[in-house]
Amino acid sequence: MRVPSIVAAGRYCVRDGEEARLASGTSSAAFIRSQGPLPLRVREERGHHARPGFPGSAVVLGEATFEVISVDERAGEVVYRLRRWPEGEVVRHRVVYGPAFIAAADAERARERVRARARPWRPLLSPLVGSLPQPEQLHACDWLGLDPVVATCLSGLAEATAVFMAISLLARHAETGLAVMMVVAAPGLVFLVLPGLGRAASALLFREPAGSPAVGVVLAALRAVHAPRLPATTAPGALSRARFWAELAVDDTVDPLGDGAFLVRSRLPHLSWTAARPVQTGDEFWRVVPQEAERDRGGWVWSYRLEPVAESADGAASEPPPPTAYADEVLGQVRREWDAFNRGFAALTSMLSSEVQARAFAHRGAEAAARPWALLTAGLEAALAVYLFSFLPGPPADPVAPVAAGLALALAADALLRTASVRASRYAPSLLRFLLPSNVLRPERVAYQEHRQAERRLDTGAAVGDR
């Protein structure tokens, strides 16, 4: 709901207890009264010859811009003192005081209250939250103040330990302990213990949060039945892997500014678009002026002003940069990473999901490039299935026979389904893809993590205005 504001005679009132005023008798100073801390940075004066001062936040009141120079916390009130922005000073962190700014501060205060209540329960909450699928996990960690990497690590270790203990206890109290261990323990180890340990390892080694596959299957089934009650979480600031690839496929918004420059807006930070490096699109070179990122209900909106480095010889207006300029740059790097990986591991890539294979093979012939590797791995699966079938039926009461039979049937079915997909000119992902570490492979990991970290830094205020 939009919060009304009152603007009159140098007073900017959002509601009771939230207002900004010009100092009486002058227009060069002002102050802000608030019911709690605001996301404003106070000016840091020069403390040492090697450590220069750092300007405070730039607060816009009406048509004037002020700098935050001090803060005074009183009982139930926080007062920020402002002065007119010094001429010639570079504006770093610019905010417009008004209802939207106070609404964002209220939301952050609400999150901080939740985090304070959850702080004593973090050891218990971390493994529970770490078992959620990645989008929900990132959102819950952001809301509760948890580290998603730590949550994934604790969740994976807890899941593997719990399943291993349950299998050991079941086998110890069964009359035919060996049979139970082989029939129950083998699938449990493969589908629960190993993925749990793999998630913990990927979190420790690659800082890659991931949820439990078992929990993901349960939530997907619940959403299929109760879709209106359990919508998928796409929280602002929680850049999940799925959302990253989806946003990368959306064209940037390119608007002319009337002076030959263009304003480019995107839901993803353009990491290579900095003031120190011009951007080339075709034969054009553009000077980049990063703008302040803004936040709406869908998350952060990143803006960049592109100015032509040189005017055309005939004086004609520059062609606008293509809306896919940055996406093409990122995808080009991803494809080069996949080419380097596929020089030795193309067979592994042919077993991954169709979405991953499309990024790995689309620029090299798509399904046709993956076909020989898919047929090779399907043939290996079929050969292994035949080898396992050769041990059947086995001696009487053989505990290995049911496990070998189940694994052989699964491999044979997977080989047949993948061969049919190849014959239909489709990608042929394997059932074993759920056990393969596609998320920690460099082509899938580096670009996503860099953008997630950039958005997380801005979301937490660690690098506001430092771009």
Secondary structure, 3 states (H helix, E strand, C coil): CCCCCEEECCEEEEECCEEEEECCCCCCEEEEEECCCCCCCCCECCCECCECCECCCEEEECCEEEEEEEEEEECCEEEEEEEECCCCCCCCCEEECCHHHHHHHHHHHHHHHHHHHHHHHHHHHHHHHCCCCHHHHHHHHHHHCCCHHHHHHHHHHHHHHHHHHHHHHHHHCCCCHHHHHHHHHHHHHHHHHHHHHHHHHHHHHHCCCCCCHHHHHHHHHHHHHCCCCCCCCCCCCCCCHHHHHHHHCCCCEEEECCCCCEEEEECCCCCCCCCCCCEEECCEEEEEEECCCEEECCEEEEEEEEEECCCCCCCCCCCCCCCCHHHHHHHHHHHHHHHHHHHHHHHHHCCCCHHHHHHHHHHHCCHHHHHHHHHHHHHHHHHHHHHHHCCCCCCCCCCHHHHHHHHHHHHHHHHHHHHHHHHCCCCCCCHHHHHCCHHHCHHHHHHHHHHHHHHHHHHHCCCCCCC
